[in-house]
Amino acid sequence: RKYVCSHIGCGKAFTTSGHLSRHYRIHTGEKNYHCLYPGCTSRFSRQDNMMQHYRTH
């Protein structure tokens, strides 16, 4: 595994840089995807998780 998380105390490793970027959002708390349903205030770090949530409305 070529891509290693540089966050202090983590050290998880991934096979692609994209997977590392996705993982790193756990440490930063970045949540760029908000639910599209009117009035819902839920936010997510991954679009697929947001869409899965959106379908529950």
Secondary structure, DSSP 8 states (H G I E B T S, - for coil): --EE--STTT--EESSHHHHHHHHHHHH----EE--STT---EESSHHHHHHHHTT-
